[in-house]
Amino acid sequence: MLVAAALVLALLDRESGIPAWRSLRADQQQAADRVRALEREVDRAEREAAALVDDPFALEAAIREDLGLARPGETVVRMPEGTGPGGAAH
């Protein structure tokens, strides 16, 4: 019983270091989540880069998209930055 009371007091006492430890653990988890998200983004970019090297149609589509060009009969639709396919709104 005495040990349980000491543990509760340690959890509540800001000077014990336990709240700081819990905060650091939360920060570590957020950083790990961000690392995983960035790894997925890098993987996507690497696949896109490989497609641009290997697939002439993908290269043409990327160039036309970047320059806002269209073939005869096509219509160019411009969307706000960060929306549409390939770009999630942040």
Beta strands, then each sheet from edge to edge (+ up, - down):
end
